[in-house]
Amino acid sequence: MTTLSMPAPTPRALIAEDEPLLATTLRAELARLWPDLDVVAVVGDGQSAVEQALALRPDVCFLDIRMPEMSGLEVAQALAEDWPDDGAPFPLVVFVTAYDQYALQAFERAAFDYVLKPVDPARLAQTCMRLRDALAARAPAGAASTAIGAADPAGLAAAVERLRALLGPGDPSATASQEPLRVIQAGIGNAIHMVPIDEVVYFEAADKYVRVLTATREYLIRVALRELLPRLDASRFWQIHRGTVVRAEAIASAERDDNGRVTLRLQGRPERLVVSRLHAPRFKAM
């Protein structure tokens, strides 16, 4: 009896690019270079990219580095943190970037592929070849991909951190020269409350604000968490999720369940905080 082999599934892709003309050009070049690729979504901002990627589970995500509100790096981090544990392979990530030699070297060191803006057909052809090979390699096993950033979320976290440090807004050297915050100035009505940094248990992003939680009070400050982070002493304040930063001394214990998920018990606060898979490797017994 002849055994019929199942046809390979059609690869699916998502494009996140805030410049419509560039998005159209990239999609047209992909159609020419990789006719079998099904572009299931084209979005113009990072939040939509996260939502559509989690809903559609594409095999490949082309993420523009510079997008409003949420960068391509932040999209990659969000996907790595929120990707479901149901066996669906993590998408291969390709960053779309303007040419910068140092940036390209960083992508290569971090094992991420990249596409140049404006689209370079020759470079895109190489990327398509590598993506096809990676998808073909993982298809027989039917398991989560071992390609770029897929089976190693800790490695993805390190790569995202290196890329953010190089490509983030502002001058990194200027940020590094600032003194760490010692007091949080939180406005309540017409008053400004001075909250010593040593009293903060954790910070939590809340849209364009940040919640500042102490053992007894909660404050709301008008600043994005990404702007606050460089002003915090990284040895004392640990990011455990893209939207949560905890003062290390306020952590009573870290508990790991059978699925590897880490939950923190805090000193002075009743709630428990879940650590994302990107940051879970930080919590290991000495």
SEKOL-604041 format. One record per residue: residue number from 1; residue in three letters; y, z, x of N, C-alpha, C, O in turn. Coordinates in steps of 0.05 Angstrom, whole numbers. Layout:
ATOM     i    aa      n_v      n_w      n_u     ca_v     ca_w     ca_u      c_v      c_w      c_u      o_v      o_w      o_u
ATOM   NUM   ALA        Y        Z        X        Y        Z        X        Y        Z        X        Y        Z        X
...
//
This chain:
ATOM     i    aa      n_v      n_w      n_u     ca_v     ca_w     ca_u      c_v      c_w      c_u      o_v      o_w      o_u
ATOM     1   MET      -24        0       17        0        0        0       25        0       18       27       15       37
ATOM     2   THR       43      -17       11       68      -19       27       88        3       18       93        6       -6
ATOM     3   THR       98       17       37      118       38       32      146       26       33      154       15       53
ATOM     4   LEU      160       29       11      187       18       10      207       39       21      207       62       13
ATOM     5   SER      222       31       40      242       49       52      267       49       34      276       29       23
ATOM     6   MET      278       73       32      302       76       15      326       65       30      329       69       54
ATOM     7   PRO      343       50       16      367       39       30      386       62       38      388       82       24
ATOM     8   ALA      399       58       60      418       78       70      441       81       50      451       61       40
ATOM     9   PRO      449      106       45      471      110       26      497       98       37      501       97       62
ATOM    10   THR      514       88       19      539       77       27      557       98       38      563      118       25
ATOM    11   PRO      567       95       63      585      115       74      612      116       59      621       95       49
ATOM    12   ARG      623      140       56      647      144       39      668      157       56      662      174       73
ATOM    13   ALA      693      149       52      715      159       68      739      168       51      743      158       29
ATOM    14   LEU      754      186       62      780      194       51      802      189       71      798      195       95
ATOM    15   ILE      825      179       62      848      174       79      870      193       70      878      192       46
ATOM    16   ALA      881      209       88      905      225       82      927      216      100      927      222      124
ATOM    17   GLU      947      203       88      969      191      103      994      191       85      993      179       63
ATOM    18   ASP     1016      203       94     1039      205       76     1057      181       77     1076      180       61
ATOM    19   GLU     1052      162       94     1067      137       94     1051      115       80     1031      106       92
ATOM    20   PRO     1059      107       56     1042       88       41     1035       62       55     1013       53       53
ATOM    21   LEU     1055       52       70     1049       27       84     1027       30      105     1010       13      108
ATOM    22   LEU     1028       52      120     1008       58      140      981       63      127      960       54      137
ATOM    23   ALA      981       77      104      956       82       90      944       55       81      919       52       83
ATOM    24   THR      960       37       71      951       11       62      940       -5       85      919      -18       83
ATOM    25   THR      954       -4      107      945      -19      131      918       -8      141      900      -24      148
ATOM    26   LEU      916       18      143      891       30      152      868       23      134      846       17      143
ATOM    27   ARG      873       24      108      851       18       89      843      -12       92      819      -18       91
ATOM    28   ALA      862      -30       95      856      -58       98      841      -64      124      822      -79      124
ATOM    29   GLU      848      -51      146      834      -54      171      806      -43      170      787      -55      181
ATOM    30   LEU      803      -21      156      775      -10      153      758      -29      136      734      -32      142
ATOM    31   ALA      770      -41      116      754      -60       99      746      -84      116      724      -95      112
ATOM    32   ARG      762      -92      135      756     -115      151      735     -108      173      716     -123      178
ATOM    33   LEU      738      -84      185      721      -76      207      695      -63      198      674      -65      212
ATOM    34   TRP      695      -51      175      672      -36      165      669      -41      135      676      -24      119
ATOM    35   PRO      660      -65      128      659      -73       99      643      -54       82      648      -51       58
ATOM    36   ASP      623      -41       93      605      -23       77      619        4       71      609       19       54
ATOM    37   LEU      640       10       84      653       36       80      668       37       53      684       19       47
ATOM    38   ASP      662       57       37      675       60       11      697       81       14      691      105       17
ATOM    39   VAL      722       72       12      745       91       13      748      102      -15      758       89      -33
ATOM    40   VAL      739      127      -18      738      139      -45      765      152      -54      769      157      -77
ATOM    41   ALA      783      157      -34      808      169      -41      829      164      -19      822      164        4
ATOM    42   VAL      853      158      -28      876      156      -10      897      176      -20      907      172      -43
ATOM    43   VAL      905      196       -4      924      216      -13      947      217        7      945      208       30
ATOM    44   GLY      969      229       -2      993      229       14     1002      256       24     1024      259       35
ATOM    45   ASP      986      277       19      993      303       29      968      319       35      946      313       26
ATOM    46   GLY      972      341       50      949      356       60      935      371       38      910      372       39
ATOM    47   GLN      949      383       19      936      398       -2      917      380      -19      895      388      -25
ATOM    48   SER      927      356      -25      911      337      -40      886      329      -23      865      324      -34
ATOM    49   ALA      890      326        3      868      319       20      846      340       19      822      334       17
ATOM    50   VAL      853      366       20      834      387       18      819      386       -9      795      388      -10
ATOM    51   GLU      835      384      -30      823      385      -57      804      361      -61      782      364      -72
ATOM    52   GLN      812      337      -53      796      314      -57      771      314      -39      749      305      -47
ATOM    53   ALA      774      323      -15      751      324        3      730      344       -7      706      338       -5
ATOM    54   LEU      739      367      -17      720      386      -27      706      376      -52      683      383      -58
ATOM    55   ALA      721      361      -68      710      350      -93      691      326      -89      671      324     -102
ATOM    56   LEU      699      309      -70      685      283      -67      665      284      -45      647      267      -44
ATOM    57   ARG      667      302      -26      649      305       -3      646      278       13      623      268       15
ATOM    58   PRO      667      268       23      665      243       38      650      247       64      648      269       74
ATOM    59   ASP      641      225       76      627      227      102      647      227      124      642      238      146
ATOM    60   VAL      671      215      120      691      213      140      719      220      128      724      212      106
ATOM    61   CYS      735      234      143      762      240      135      781      230      156      780      238      179
ATOM    62   PHE      800      212      149      821      203      167      846      220      159      857      217      138
ATOM    63   LEU      854      238      177      875      257      171      900      252      189      899      254      213
ATOM    64   ASP      922      246      176      947      243      190      955      270      201      954      290      187
ATOM    65   ILE      963      271      226      971      296      239      996      307      225      997      331      220
ATOM    66   ARG     1016      290      220     1041      299      209     1043      293      179     1046      269      172
ATOM    67   MET     1040      313      162     1043      309      133     1059      332      122     1060      354      134
ATOM    68   PRO     1072      328       99     1088      350       88     1072      374       81     1049      371       72
ATOM    69   GLU     1083      398       85     1071      423       77     1046      431       93     1044      453      102
ATOM    70   MET     1028      412       96     1002      418      109      994      396      127      991      373      119
ATOM    71   SER      992      402      153      986      381      172      956      374      172      940      387      159
ATOM    72   GLY      949      352      186      921      344      188      905      365      201      881      369      194
ATOM    73   LEU      916      380      220      901      401      233      895      424      214      874      435      214
ATOM    74   GLU      915      430      197      911      451      177      891      442      156      876      459      145
ATOM    75   VAL      891      416      149      871      406      131      843      410      142      824      419      128
ATOM    76   ALA      839      403      168      813      406      181      805      435      180      781      442      176
ATOM    77   GLN      824      453      186      817      482      185      809      491      157      790      505      154
ATOM    78   ALA      825      482      137      819      490      110      791      480      101      776      494       88
ATOM    79   LEU      784      456      109      758      445      102      736      460      115      715      466      103
ATOM    80   ALA      740      467      141      719      482      155      716      510      143      693      521      143
ATOM    81   GLU      737      522      133      735      548      121      723      548       93      708      565       86
ATOM    82   ASP      729      527       78      721      526       50      697      508       44      688      507       21
ATOM    83   TRP      687      494       64      665      476       59      641      492       48      634      513       60
ATOM    84   PRO      628      483       26      607      499       13      582      500       30      576      482       46
ATOM    85   ASP      567      522       27      542      526       42      518      516       26      499      530       21
ATOM    86   ASP      520      491       17      498      480        1      484      457       15      469      442        2
ATOM    87   GLY      488      455       41      474      434       56      489      408       58      481      390       73
ATOM    88   ALA      511      405       44      527      380       46      538      378       74      552      396       83
ATOM    89   PRO      534      355       87      544      353      115      574      353      116      588      341       99
ATOM    90   PHE      584      367      136      613      368      140      623      340      148      610      327      164
ATOM    91   PRO      645      330      138      654      303      144      662      300      174      671      319      186
ATOM    92   LEU      658      276      184      668      270      210      699      267      208      709      255      189
ATOM    93   VAL      713      280      226      742      281      225      754      262      245      748      264      269
ATOM    94   VAL      772      245      236      788      227      253      817      233      248      827      231      226
ATOM    95   PHE      832      240      269      860      246      266      876      220      271      870      204      289
ATOM    96   VAL      897      216      254      914      193      256      940      203      269      953      222      258
ATOM    97   THR      948      192      291      971      203      306      987      181      319      977      159      326
ATOM    98   ALA     1013      187      323     1030      169      340     1021      173      369     1011      193      376
ATOM    99   TYR     1026      152      384     1017      152      412     1031      174      428     1055      175      429
ATOM   100   ASP     1015      190      441     1024      210      460     1001      216      479      980      225      471
ATOM   101   GLN     1005      210      505      983      212      524      971      240      525      947      244      526
ATOM   102   TYR      989      260      525      978      288      526      963      295      500      943      309      501
ATOM   103   ALA      973      285      478      959      290      452      931      277      452      912      289      444
ATOM   104   LEU      930      252      462      904      239      463      885      252      481      861      254      475
ATOM   105   GLN      894      263      504      877      277      522      866      302      508      843      310      512
ATOM   106   ALA      883      315      492      874      339      477      853      332      457      833      347      454
ATOM   107   PHE      857      310      443      836      302      423      810      297      437      789      305      428
ATOM   108   GLU      810      284      460      786      277      474      772      303      485      748      305      483
ATOM   109   ARG      788      322      495      776      347      505      764      362      482      743      375      485
ATOM   110   ALA      776      360      458      766      375      435      744      360      420      734      371      400
ATOM   111   ALA      736      337      430      715      321      418      721      311      390      703      307      373
ATOM   112   PHE      747      306      385      755      293      360      762      264      366      772      258      387
ATOM   113   ASP      756      247      346      765      219      349      793      217      338      802      235      323
ATOM   114   TYR      806      195      344      834      191      335      839      162      331      826      144      343
ATOM   115   VAL      859      157      314      869      129      309      899      130      314      913      149      306
ATOM   116   LEU      909      110      328      937      109      335      954       97      312      945       80      297
ATOM   117   LYS      979      106      311      999       94      293     1019       80      310     1029       91      330
ATOM   118   PRO     1026       55      302     1014       38      281      985       32      288      977       34      312
ATOM   119   VAL      970       23      268      941       19      272      936       -1      294      946      -24      292
ATOM   120   ASP      920        7      313      911      -11      335      883      -21      327      864       -5      329
ATOM   121   PRO      880      -46      319      853      -56      310      831      -52      331      809      -45      323
ATOM   122   ALA      837      -56      356      817      -53      377      807      -24      378      783      -18      380
ATOM   123   ARG      827       -5      378      820       23      379      805       32      354      786       48      355
ATOM   124   LEU      813       22      331      800       28      306      772       18      305      754       31      295
ATOM   125   ALA      767       -6      317      740      -17      318      722        1      334      699        5      326
ATOM   126   GLN      731       13      356      715       32      372      709       56      355      686       66      356
ATOM   127   THR      729       66      341      724       89      324      703       84      303      685      100      298
ATOM   128   CYS      705       61      289      686       54      269      658       53      280      639       61      267
ATOM   129   MET      655       42      304      629       40      317      617       68      322      594       73      316
ATOM   130   ARG      634       86      332      625      113      338      617      127      312      597      142      311
ATOM   131   LEU      633      123      291      628      136      265      602      126      253      586      141      243
ATOM   132   ARG      597      100      255      572       89      244      548      100      259      528      107      247
ATOM   133   ASP      551      102      285      529      112      301      523      142      294      500      150      292
ATOM   134   ALA      545      157      291      542      185      284      529      189      257      511      206      253
ATOM   135   LEU      537      173      237      526      175      211      496      166      211      480      178      197
ATOM   136   ALA      490      146      226      462      136      228      445      157      241      421      160      233
ATOM   137   ALA      455      171      260      440      191      274      433      215      257      411      227      260
ATOM   138   ARG      451      222      239      445      245      222      430      238      196      419      256      184
ATOM   139   ALA      430      213      189      418      205      163      388      212      161      380      222      140
ATOM   140   PRO      371      207      181      343      211      178      336      240      172      318      246      157
ATOM   141   ALA      350      259      185      344      287      181      352      297      154      340      316      143
ATOM   142   GLY      374      285      143      384      294      117      396      321      118      399      334       97
ATOM   143   ALA      402      330      142      414      357      145      443      355      152      454      333      155
ATOM   144   ALA      455      378      156      484      379      163      487      365      190      470      367      208
ATOM   145   SER      509      351      192      514      335      216      518      352      241      529      374      239
ATOM   146   THR      509      341      264      515      354      289      537      339      303      541      343      327
ATOM   147   ALA      550      321      289      572      306      301      597      323      302      596      348      301
ATOM   148   ILE      619      310      305      645      323      312      650      346      293      656      343      270
ATOM   149   GLY      649      370      305      657      394      290      640      402      267      648      420      252
ATOM   150   ALA      617      390      263      602      394      238      585      419      239      587      436      221
ATOM   151   ALA      568      421      258      549      443      259      559      467      275      544      486      279
ATOM   152   ASP      582      465      285      593      486      303      621      493      294      640      485      306
ATOM   153   PRO      623      510      272      650      516      263      666      532      283      691      530      283
ATOM   154   ALA      653      548      300      668      562      320      680      542      340      703      546      348
ATOM   155   GLY      665      521      347      676      501      364      699      486      350      719      479      363
ATOM   156   LEU      697      481      324      718      468      309      743      486      310      766      476      313
ATOM   157   ALA      739      512      306      762      530      307      777      529      333      802      528      334
ATOM   158   ALA      762      529      355      775      527      381      789      501      385      811      501      396
ATOM   159   ALA      778      479      375      791      453      377      816      453      361      837      443      371
ATOM   160   VAL      816      463      337      839      463      320      862      480      333      885      473      332
ATOM   161   GLU      854      503      345      874      520      358      887      505      381      911      507      385
ATOM   162   ARG      871      491      397      882      477      421      901      455      411      922      450      423
ATOM   163   LEU      893      441      390      910      419      380      935      430      367      957      418      371
ATOM   164   ARG      933      452      353      957      463      340      977      472      362     1001      469      359
ATOM   165   ALA      966      484      383      984      494      404      999      471      417     1022      474      425
ATOM   166   LEU      986      447      419      999      425      432     1017      409      413     1039      400      421
ATOM   167   LEU     1009      406      388     1022      388      370     1039      403      348     1051      390      332
ATOM   168   GLY     1039      429      349     1053      444      328     1083      440      330     1093      430      351
ATOM   169   PRO     1097      447      308     1126      443      308     1140      462      328     1131      484      334
ATOM   170   GLY     1162      452      338     1178      469      355     1169      467      384     1151      453      391
ATOM   171   ASP     1182      483      401     1176      484      429     1159      508      435     1168      531      432
ATOM   172   PRO     1133      503      442     1115      526      446     1125      546      467     1121      570      464
ATOM   173   SER     1138      536      488     1148      554      508     1169      573      497     1172      596      506
ATOM   174   ALA     1186      562      479     1206      579      467     1194      601      450     1204      623      450
ATOM   175   THR     1173      593      435     1160      613      418     1147      635      435     1149      659      429
ATOM   176   ALA     1135      627      457     1121      646      474     1141      666      487     1133      688      494
ATOM   177   SER     1166      657      491     1185      674      504     1197      696      486     1210      714      495
ATOM   178   GLN     1192      693      459     1203      713      441     1188      739      442     1163      739      446
ATOM   179   GLU     1202      761      439     1190      787      438     1174      789      411     1183      781      390
ATOM   180   PRO     1150      801      412     1135      806      387     1151      823      368     1166      841      377
ATOM   181   LEU     1148      818      343     1162      834      323     1154      863      324     1131      870      328
ATOM   182   ARG     1174      881      321     1168      910      320     1174      921      292     1163      941      284
ATOM   183   VAL     1191      907      277     1198      915      250     1199      891      232     1209      870      240
ATOM   184   ILE     1189      894      208     1191      874      187     1214      881      169     1214      903      158
ATOM   185   GLN     1233      863      166     1255      868      148     1249      856      120     1251      831      117
ATOM   186   ALA     1242      873      101     1234      864       75     1256      870       55     1264      893       51
ATOM   187   GLY     1266      850       41     1288      854       21     1276      862       -6     1258      849      -16
ATOM   188   ILE     1287      883      -17     1280      891      -45     1306      896      -60     1320      915      -55
ATOM   189   GLY     1313      877      -77     1338      879      -91     1361      875      -71     1361      856      -56
ATOM   190   ASN     1380      894      -71     1402      893      -52     1396      908      -26     1413      909       -8
ATOM   191   ALA     1372      920      -24     1366      936        0     1347      920       18     1332      903        9
ATOM   192   ILE     1348      927       43     1330      916       63     1314      940       74     1324      958       86
ATOM   193   HIS     1287      938       70     1270      959       80     1260      952      108     1251      929      112
ATOM   194   MET     1261      970      126     1251      967      153     1222      977      154     1218     1001      153
ATOM   195   VAL     1203      958      157     1175      966      157     1165      964      186     1162      942      197
ATOM   196   PRO     1159      987      199     1149      985      226     1123      969      228     1105      972      210
ATOM   197   ILE     1121      952      248     1097      935      250     1071      951      252     1050      941      244
ATOM   198   ASP     1073      976      263     1049      992      265     1039     1002      239     1017     1012      237
ATOM   199   GLU     1055     1000      217     1046     1009      191     1034      986      175     1021      991      154
ATOM   200   VAL     1036      962      184     1025      939      169      995      939      172      985      940      195
ATOM   201   VAL      981      937      150      952      935      151      944      905      152      927      898      169
ATOM   202   TYR      956      889      135      951      860      138      973      844      124      988      854      108
ATOM   203   PHE      975      819      132      993      799      120      976      779      104      954      772      112
ATOM   204   GLU      987      770       82      972      750       65      992      729       55     1012      736       44
ATOM   205   ALA      985      704       60     1002      682       51     1003      681       20      982      684        7
ATOM   206   ALA     1027      676        9     1030      674      -20     1050      652      -25     1074      657      -28
ATOM   207   ASP     1040      627      -25     1057      603      -29     1077      602       -6     1069      600       18
ATOM   208   LYS     1103      603      -11     1123      602       10     1131      630       20     1150      633       35
ATOM   209   TYR     1117      650       11     1123      677       19     1099      689       34     1078      676       36
ATOM   210   VAL     1102      713       44     1080      728       56     1081      756       44     1102      769       44
ATOM   211   ARG     1058      765       35     1055      793       26     1050      810       51     1034      804       68
ATOM   212   VAL     1065      832       53     1062      851       75     1051      877       62     1064      890       46
ATOM   213   LEU     1027      884       70     1013      907       58     1010      929       78      998      926       99
ATOM   214   THR     1021      953       71     1016      977       87      996      994       71      985      985       51
ATOM   215   ALA      990     1018       81      971     1035       67      981     1044       40      965     1050       22
ATOM   216   THR     1008     1044       36     1019     1055       11     1037     1036       -4     1043     1040      -27
ATOM   217   ARG     1046     1014        9     1066      997       -4     1058      968        0     1041      961       16
ATOM   218   GLU     1072      951      -16     1069      922      -13     1097      910      -14     1113      917      -31
ATOM   219   TYR     1103      892        4     1129      879        6     1124      849        5     1102      839       11
ATOM   220   LEU     1145      834       -2     1144      805       -2     1167      795       15     1190      801       10
ATOM   221   ILE     1160      779       35     1181      768       52     1182      738       50     1161      725       47
ATOM   222   ARG     1206      727       51     1210      698       47     1206      683       74     1226      676       87
ATOM   223   VAL     1182      679       82     1175      665      106     1147      655      103     1130      668       91
ATOM   224   ALA     1141      632      114     1114      621      114     1097      635      136     1108      643      157
ATOM   225   LEU     1072      639      131     1055      652      150     1054      637      177     1053      650      198
ATOM   226   ARG     1056      611      176     1055      596      201     1080      602      218     1079      599      242
ATOM   227   GLU     1102      609      205     1126      616      220     1125      644      230     1137      651      251
ATOM   228   LEU     1111      661      216     1109      689      224     1089      693      247     1094      710      264
ATOM   229   LEU     1068      678      247     1046      682      266     1056      682      295     1047      700      310
ATOM   230   PRO     1073      664      304     1081      664      332     1097      689      340     1099      695      364
ATOM   231   ARG     1107      704      320     1123      728      326     1105      753      327     1116      775      332
ATOM   232   LEU     1080      750      321     1061      773      322     1046      774      348     1040      753      360
ATOM   233   ASP     1040      798      357     1024      802      381      995      795      375      982      809      360
ATOM   234   ALA      986      773      386      959      762      380      937      781      388      915      780      377
ATOM   235   SER      942      799      406      921      819      414      918      841      394      898      854      393
ATOM   236   ARG      938      844      376      938      865      356      934      855      328      922      868      311
ATOM   237   PHE      943      830      323      941      819      296      922      795      297      928      774      310
ATOM   238   TRP      900      797      283      879      777      284      879      761      259      879      772      236
ATOM   239   GLN      879      734      262      877      717      239      848      716      231      831      709      247
ATOM   240   ILE      842      722      205      814      722      196      810      699      175      787      694      167
ATOM   241   HIS      831      687      168      831      664      149      857      650      152      876      662      162
ATOM   242   ARG      859      625      143      884      611      147      907      625      132      930      620      139
ATOM   243   GLY      901      642      113      922      655       98      922      685      101      937      699       87
ATOM   244   THR      907      696      120      906      725      123      906      733      153      891      722      169
ATOM   245   VAL      922      753      159      924      763      187      922      794      184      937      806      169
ATOM   246   VAL      904      806      200      899      835      198      906      848      224      901      837      246
ATOM   247   ARG      918      872      222      923      888      247      896      900      255      883      914      240
ATOM   248   ALA      888      894      280      861      901      289      856      931      287      834      939      280
ATOM   249   GLU      876      948      293      872      977      292      867      987      264      858     1010      260
ATOM   250   ALA      874      971      243      870      979      216      843      971      205      837      977      181
ATOM   251   ILE      826      958      221      800      950      212      781      974      217      777      982      239
ATOM   252   ALA      769      984      195      750     1006      198      722      996      206      709     1009      223
ATOM   253   SER      713      974      194      687      964      202      685      935      193      700      926      175
ATOM   254   ALA      667      920      205      661      892      197      631      891      190      614      898      206
ATOM   255   GLU      625      881      166      598      880      157      589      851      153      604      836      141
ATOM   256   ARG      566      845      163      556      817      161      532      817      142      513      832      145
ATOM   257   ASP      533      799      122      511      798      103      489      778      113      491      768      135
ATOM   258   ASP      468      774       97      445      758      105      453      729      109      439      714      124
ATOM   259   ASN      475      720       97      484      692      100      503      689      124      514      667      128
ATOM   260   GLY      509      711      138      527      710      161      556      714      154      573      712      171
ATOM   261   ARG      562      719      128      590      723      120      599      751      128      584      771      124
ATOM   262   VAL      623      753      139      633      778      149      655      788      130      673      773      122
ATOM   263   THR      652      814      123      672      827      105      683      851      120      668      866      133
ATOM   264   LEU      709      855      118      723      877      132      729      900      112      739      895       90
ATOM   265   ARG      724      924      121      734      948      108      758      958      123      758      958      148
ATOM   266   LEU      779      965      109      805      972      121      810     1002      119      801     1016      102
ATOM   267   GLN      827     1011      138      836     1039      137      861     1040      120      881     1026      126
ATOM   268   GLY      860     1056       99      883     1060       82      886     1040       59      904     1043       43
ATOM   269   ARG      868     1020       57      869     1001       35      842     1000       22      822     1000       36
ATOM   270   PRO      840      998       -5      814      997      -18      801      970      -17      776      968      -18
ATOM   271   GLU      817      948      -16      805      922      -18      789      915        8      794      925       29
ATOM   272   ARG      771      897        4      756      886       27      764      857       31      770      843       12
ATOM   273   LEU      766      849       56      775      822       63      751      806       75      737      816       92
ATOM   274   VAL      749      782       65      727      764       75      738      748       98      760      736       97
ATOM   275   VAL      723      746      119      730      731      143      719      703      140      695      700      133
ATOM   276   SER      735      683      145      726      655      143      706      649      166      706      663      186
ATOM   277   ARG      690      629      161      670      622      181      682      613      208      669      616      229
ATOM   278   LEU      707      604      207      720      596      232      726      621      250      725      619      274
ATOM   279   HIS      731      643      237      740      667      252      718      688      254      722      708      268
ATOM   280   ALA      695      684      241      674      703      242      663      709      270      656      732      276
ATOM   281   PRO      662      689      289      652      695      316      668      717      330      658      728      350
ATOM   282   ARG      692      723      321      708      744      334      695      771      332      698      788      349
ATOM   283   PHE      679      774      310      668      801      304      639      803      314      621      795      301
ATOM   284   LYS      637      813      339      611      817      351      610      845      364      630      854      375
ATOM   285   ALA      587      857      363      584      884      375      587      881      405      577      862      417
ATOM   286   MET      599      901      418      603      901      447      577      910      460      575      912      485
//
